[in-house]
Amino acid sequence: MVQVPLLKNKKRCLFVYDNHRDLITEIEEYIISKVKEIRIEKGVSQLALSQKISLSSSFISHVESNKRRAKYNINHLNLIAKALDCSPKDFLPEKPL
């Protein structure tokens, strides 16, 4: 699938995936990237993390894929922080985006 940027500014980035619109904000993109970075640093697979937080085996891969609408909520971030032995604030930027 080809990712085509339609609109990009400081607050949001709108993409089209095969006639399907997906709105991913800059902060959501940042958090997803930080969770992935920490997960990889800790040597935890997507499947293992999904299992540790008692979600479907494909949940983490859906969130990390730019082809899906799945996103983390605050409860997910808390569970992920416990599973990765870090703080939920480790997933947030130091300053507002």
PyMOL commands that place a pseudoatom at each C-alpha (Angstrom):
pseudoatom trace, name=CA, resn=MET, resi=1, chain=A, elem=C, hetatm=0, pos=[0.000, 0.000, 0.000]
pseudoatom trace, name=CA, resn=VAL, resi=2, chain=A, elem=C, hetatm=0, pos=[1.167, 3.478, -0.773]
pseudoatom trace, name=CA, resn=GLN, resi=3, chain=A, elem=C, hetatm=0, pos=[0.966, 6.151, 1.889]
pseudoatom trace, name=CA, resn=VAL, resi=4, chain=A, elem=C, hetatm=0, pos=[0.047, 9.525, 0.415]
pseudoatom trace, name=CA, resn=PRO, resi=5, chain=A, elem=C, hetatm=0, pos=[0.255, 12.603, 2.639]
pseudoatom trace, name=CA, resn=LEU, resi=6, chain=A, elem=C, hetatm=0, pos=[-2.721, 14.884, 2.073]
pseudoatom trace, name=CA, resn=LEU, resi=7, chain=A, elem=C, hetatm=0, pos=[-2.188, 17.416, 4.818]
pseudoatom trace, name=CA, resn=LYS, resi=8, chain=A, elem=C, hetatm=0, pos=[0.741, 17.950, 7.103]
pseudoatom trace, name=CA, resn=ASN, resi=9, chain=A, elem=C, hetatm=0, pos=[1.101, 20.587, 9.768]
pseudoatom trace, name=CA, resn=LYS, resi=10, chain=A, elem=C, hetatm=0, pos=[2.315, 20.791, 13.360]
pseudoatom trace, name=CA, resn=LYS, resi=11, chain=A, elem=C, hetatm=0, pos=[-0.841, 19.257, 14.820]
pseudoatom trace, name=CA, resn=ARG, resi=12, chain=A, elem=C, hetatm=0, pos=[-1.844, 16.423, 12.520]
pseudoatom trace, name=CA, resn=CYS, resi=13, chain=A, elem=C, hetatm=0, pos=[-0.993, 14.414, 9.491]
pseudoatom trace, name=CA, resn=LEU, resi=14, chain=A, elem=C, hetatm=0, pos=[-3.742, 13.009, 7.280]
pseudoatom trace, name=CA, resn=PHE, resi=15, chain=A, elem=C, hetatm=0, pos=[-3.031, 10.010, 5.088]
pseudoatom trace, name=CA, resn=VAL, resi=16, chain=A, elem=C, hetatm=0, pos=[-5.039, 7.961, 2.609]
pseudoatom trace, name=CA, resn=TYR, resi=17, chain=A, elem=C, hetatm=0, pos=[-4.608, 4.198, 2.446]
pseudoatom trace, name=CA, resn=ASP, resi=18, chain=A, elem=C, hetatm=0, pos=[-6.491, 2.675, -0.478]
pseudoatom trace, name=CA, resn=ASN, resi=19, chain=A, elem=C, hetatm=0, pos=[-9.477, 5.034, -0.241]
pseudoatom trace, name=CA, resn=HIS, resi=20, chain=A, elem=C, hetatm=0, pos=[-9.466, 4.865, 3.553]
pseudoatom trace, name=CA, resn=ARG, resi=21, chain=A, elem=C, hetatm=0, pos=[-8.712, 7.950, 5.627]
pseudoatom trace, name=CA, resn=ASP, resi=22, chain=A, elem=C, hetatm=0, pos=[-6.708, 7.701, 8.789]
pseudoatom trace, name=CA, resn=LEU, resi=23, chain=A, elem=C, hetatm=0, pos=[-6.029, 10.623, 11.077]
pseudoatom trace, name=CA, resn=ILE, resi=24, chain=A, elem=C, hetatm=0, pos=[-2.905, 10.179, 13.180]
pseudoatom trace, name=CA, resn=THR, resi=25, chain=A, elem=C, hetatm=0, pos=[-1.888, 13.091, 15.329]
pseudoatom trace, name=CA, resn=GLU, resi=26, chain=A, elem=C, hetatm=0, pos=[1.728, 13.965, 15.917]
pseudoatom trace, name=CA, resn=ILE, resi=27, chain=A, elem=C, hetatm=0, pos=[1.502, 13.003, 19.603]
pseudoatom trace, name=CA, resn=GLU, resi=28, chain=A, elem=C, hetatm=0, pos=[-0.032, 9.602, 18.751]
pseudoatom trace, name=CA, resn=GLU, resi=29, chain=A, elem=C, hetatm=0, pos=[2.727, 8.962, 16.239]
pseudoatom trace, name=CA, resn=TYR, resi=30, chain=A, elem=C, hetatm=0, pos=[5.353, 9.939, 18.825]
pseudoatom trace, name=CA, resn=ILE, resi=31, chain=A, elem=C, hetatm=0, pos=[3.898, 7.671, 21.535]
pseudoatom trace, name=CA, resn=ILE, resi=32, chain=A, elem=C, hetatm=0, pos=[3.599, 4.698, 19.189]
pseudoatom trace, name=CA, resn=SER, resi=33, chain=A, elem=C, hetatm=0, pos=[7.237, 5.174, 18.134]
pseudoatom trace, name=CA, resn=LYS, resi=34, chain=A, elem=C, hetatm=0, pos=[8.463, 5.457, 21.736]
pseudoatom trace, name=CA, resn=VAL, resi=35, chain=A, elem=C, hetatm=0, pos=[6.600, 2.323, 22.832]
pseudoatom trace, name=CA, resn=LYS, resi=36, chain=A, elem=C, hetatm=0, pos=[8.095, 0.452, 19.871]
pseudoatom trace, name=CA, resn=GLU, resi=37, chain=A, elem=C, hetatm=0, pos=[11.591, 1.790, 20.607]
pseudoatom trace, name=CA, resn=ILE, resi=38, chain=A, elem=C, hetatm=0, pos=[11.447, 0.762, 24.283]
pseudoatom trace, name=CA, resn=ARG, resi=39, chain=A, elem=C, hetatm=0, pos=[9.854, -2.602, 23.420]
pseudoatom trace, name=CA, resn=ILE, resi=40, chain=A, elem=C, hetatm=0, pos=[12.706, -3.388, 21.007]
pseudoatom trace, name=CA, resn=GLU, resi=41, chain=A, elem=C, hetatm=0, pos=[15.374, -2.156, 23.468]
pseudoatom trace, name=CA, resn=LYS, resi=42, chain=A, elem=C, hetatm=0, pos=[13.954, -4.557, 26.071]
pseudoatom trace, name=CA, resn=GLY, resi=43, chain=A, elem=C, hetatm=0, pos=[13.898, -7.423, 23.568]
pseudoatom trace, name=CA, resn=VAL, resi=44, chain=A, elem=C, hetatm=0, pos=[10.127, -7.916, 23.773]
pseudoatom trace, name=CA, resn=SER, resi=45, chain=A, elem=C, hetatm=0, pos=[8.269, -9.052, 20.667]
pseudoatom trace, name=CA, resn=GLN, resi=46, chain=A, elem=C, hetatm=0, pos=[4.928, -7.627, 19.592]
pseudoatom trace, name=CA, resn=LEU, resi=47, chain=A, elem=C, hetatm=0, pos=[3.273, -10.948, 20.402]
pseudoatom trace, name=CA, resn=ALA, resi=48, chain=A, elem=C, hetatm=0, pos=[4.875, -11.180, 23.850]
pseudoatom trace, name=CA, resn=LEU, resi=49, chain=A, elem=C, hetatm=0, pos=[3.812, -7.639, 24.726]
pseudoatom trace, name=CA, resn=SER, resi=50, chain=A, elem=C, hetatm=0, pos=[0.242, -8.276, 23.556]
pseudoatom trace, name=CA, resn=GLN, resi=51, chain=A, elem=C, hetatm=0, pos=[0.131, -11.364, 25.758]
pseudoatom trace, name=CA, resn=LYS, resi=52, chain=A, elem=C, hetatm=0, pos=[1.638, -9.542, 28.772]
pseudoatom trace, name=CA, resn=ILE, resi=53, chain=A, elem=C, hetatm=0, pos=[-1.107, -6.928, 28.650]
pseudoatom trace, name=CA, resn=SER, resi=54, chain=A, elem=C, hetatm=0, pos=[-3.854, -9.499, 27.931]
pseudoatom trace, name=CA, resn=LEU, resi=55, chain=A, elem=C, hetatm=0, pos=[-4.878, -8.186, 24.527]
pseudoatom trace, name=CA, resn=SER, resi=56, chain=A, elem=C, hetatm=0, pos=[-5.268, -9.969, 21.204]
pseudoatom trace, name=CA, resn=SER, resi=57, chain=A, elem=C, hetatm=0, pos=[-2.081, -11.416, 19.776]
pseudoatom trace, name=CA, resn=SER, resi=58, chain=A, elem=C, hetatm=0, pos=[-2.131, -8.930, 16.908]
pseudoatom trace, name=CA, resn=PHE, resi=59, chain=A, elem=C, hetatm=0, pos=[-2.967, -5.755, 18.859]
pseudoatom trace, name=CA, resn=ILE, resi=60, chain=A, elem=C, hetatm=0, pos=[0.573, -4.346, 19.095]
pseudoatom trace, name=CA, resn=SER, resi=61, chain=A, elem=C, hetatm=0, pos=[1.289, -5.075, 15.437]
pseudoatom trace, name=CA, resn=HIS, resi=62, chain=A, elem=C, hetatm=0, pos=[-1.940, -3.291, 14.463]
pseudoatom trace, name=CA, resn=VAL, resi=63, chain=A, elem=C, hetatm=0, pos=[-0.971, -0.217, 16.478]
pseudoatom trace, name=CA, resn=GLU, resi=64, chain=A, elem=C, hetatm=0, pos=[2.583, -0.160, 15.108]
pseudoatom trace, name=CA, resn=SER, resi=65, chain=A, elem=C, hetatm=0, pos=[1.340, -0.601, 11.539]
pseudoatom trace, name=CA, resn=ASN, resi=66, chain=A, elem=C, hetatm=0, pos=[0.480, 2.605, 9.716]
pseudoatom trace, name=CA, resn=LYS, resi=67, chain=A, elem=C, hetatm=0, pos=[-2.175, 0.625, 7.837]
pseudoatom trace, name=CA, resn=ARG, resi=68, chain=A, elem=C, hetatm=0, pos=[-4.480, 0.219, 10.853]
pseudoatom trace, name=CA, resn=ARG, resi=69, chain=A, elem=C, hetatm=0, pos=[-6.593, 2.530, 12.978]
pseudoatom trace, name=CA, resn=ALA, resi=70, chain=A, elem=C, hetatm=0, pos=[-5.646, 0.857, 16.278]
pseudoatom trace, name=CA, resn=LYS, resi=71, chain=A, elem=C, hetatm=0, pos=[-4.137, 3.223, 18.842]
pseudoatom trace, name=CA, resn=TYR, resi=72, chain=A, elem=C, hetatm=0, pos=[-3.069, 3.045, 22.455]
pseudoatom trace, name=CA, resn=ASN, resi=73, chain=A, elem=C, hetatm=0, pos=[-5.277, 4.558, 25.123]
pseudoatom trace, name=CA, resn=ILE, resi=74, chain=A, elem=C, hetatm=0, pos=[-4.104, 5.682, 28.554]
pseudoatom trace, name=CA, resn=ASN, resi=75, chain=A, elem=C, hetatm=0, pos=[-4.954, 2.296, 30.100]
pseudoatom trace, name=CA, resn=HIS, resi=76, chain=A, elem=C, hetatm=0, pos=[-2.909, 0.501, 27.437]
pseudoatom trace, name=CA, resn=LEU, resi=77, chain=A, elem=C, hetatm=0, pos=[0.059, 2.783, 28.144]
pseudoatom trace, name=CA, resn=ASN, resi=78, chain=A, elem=C, hetatm=0, pos=[-0.140, 2.023, 31.858]
pseudoatom trace, name=CA, resn=LEU, resi=79, chain=A, elem=C, hetatm=0, pos=[-0.235, -1.741, 31.215]
pseudoatom trace, name=CA, resn=ILE, resi=80, chain=A, elem=C, hetatm=0, pos=[2.590, -1.503, 28.675]
pseudoatom trace, name=CA, resn=ALA, resi=81, chain=A, elem=C, hetatm=0, pos=[4.710, 0.476, 31.148]
pseudoatom trace, name=CA, resn=LYS, resi=82, chain=A, elem=C, hetatm=0, pos=[4.210, -2.260, 33.747]
pseudoatom trace, name=CA, resn=ALA, resi=83, chain=A, elem=C, hetatm=0, pos=[5.062, -4.969, 31.211]
pseudoatom trace, name=CA, resn=LEU, resi=84, chain=A, elem=C, hetatm=0, pos=[8.202, -3.133, 30.037]
pseudoatom trace, name=CA, resn=ASP, resi=85, chain=A, elem=C, hetatm=0, pos=[9.213, -2.099, 33.567]
pseudoatom trace, name=CA, resn=CYS, resi=86, chain=A, elem=C, hetatm=0, pos=[9.215, 1.618, 32.853]
pseudoatom trace, name=CA, resn=SER, resi=87, chain=A, elem=C, hetatm=0, pos=[7.053, 4.663, 33.537]
pseudoatom trace, name=CA, resn=PRO, resi=88, chain=A, elem=C, hetatm=0, pos=[4.137, 5.700, 31.312]
pseudoatom trace, name=CA, resn=LYS, resi=89, chain=A, elem=C, hetatm=0, pos=[5.794, 9.111, 31.083]
pseudoatom trace, name=CA, resn=ASP, resi=90, chain=A, elem=C, hetatm=0, pos=[8.688, 7.447, 29.217]
pseudoatom trace, name=CA, resn=PHE, resi=91, chain=A, elem=C, hetatm=0, pos=[6.339, 7.285, 26.217]
pseudoatom trace, name=CA, resn=LEU, resi=92, chain=A, elem=C, hetatm=0, pos=[5.650, 11.036, 26.231]
pseudoatom trace, name=CA, resn=PRO, resi=93, chain=A, elem=C, hetatm=0, pos=[7.742, 13.885, 24.815]
pseudoatom trace, name=CA, resn=GLU, resi=94, chain=A, elem=C, hetatm=0, pos=[9.496, 16.200, 27.263]
pseudoatom trace, name=CA, resn=LYS, resi=95, chain=A, elem=C, hetatm=0, pos=[7.777, 19.226, 25.715]
pseudoatom trace, name=CA, resn=PRO, resi=96, chain=A, elem=C, hetatm=0, pos=[4.443, 19.612, 23.939]
pseudoatom trace, name=CA, resn=LEU, resi=97, chain=A, elem=C, hetatm=0, pos=[4.555, 18.895, 20.218]
for i in range(1, 97): cmd.bond("trace and resi %d" % i, "trace and resi %d" % (i + 1))
show_as sticks, trace
zoom trace
